[in-house]
Amino acid sequence: MHNDVYLKVSSGTRQTFSNAQKLIQKNLRILYIDNGLPYSRIAIQITKKAVKLAVTRNRIRRTIRESFRSLLPGLPSYDILVLITSKISSEKHEISDILIQEWILSIKSLQQSRF
């Protein structure tokens, strides 16, 4: 496992993804670009406006990272930026379920896009 599969989100990161390809779900947006490395890397940005509670934001990040780690060998070599920026109007315990379902759909599309 590579230690550098997680990218930090900064203004420079956002600039890197300015002309990236997009996968858009209802509450989740995935930007991806070819990174020229033998493995994929991921960055996750969840705004407070979208998900109020830090506990929920962190659970979503952990779940996405865990899923990413398990799918890493089958992913094409992309830098992936996961953005959750629009407010999600749902019960707090349902928010992470909704986002994880969208993540799974998006990652399946991403895997198929390469083949």
C-alpha positions, 0 to 999 in steps of 0.5 A: 500500500502506498502512503501517498494515495491520499491528497490534501485539498488546497487551492492548488489541488482545486487548480489542478482539477480545473480541467478534469473530467467529471462524474456528477451525482445528486449530492456528490461530484467526482473530478478525476485526471490521469496521474501517470502513476501506477496507482490512484490517489484520492482527495475528499472535500466536504463543506460544513454547509453541505454536512453540518456535523463534523462527526458525520463528515468524518464518518463519510470521509472514513467510509469513502477512504476505506472503500477506495482502499479496497478498490485501489487495485482495480482502479485506473491511475487517476487523481480523484477529487470527491466534492460534497458541497451542496446542502443535503436535506435529510436526517443526519443518520441518513446523510452518510448512507445517501452519500456512500450509495452515490460514491459506489455508483460513481466509482463503478462508472469510473472503473468502467470509463477506462475499459 
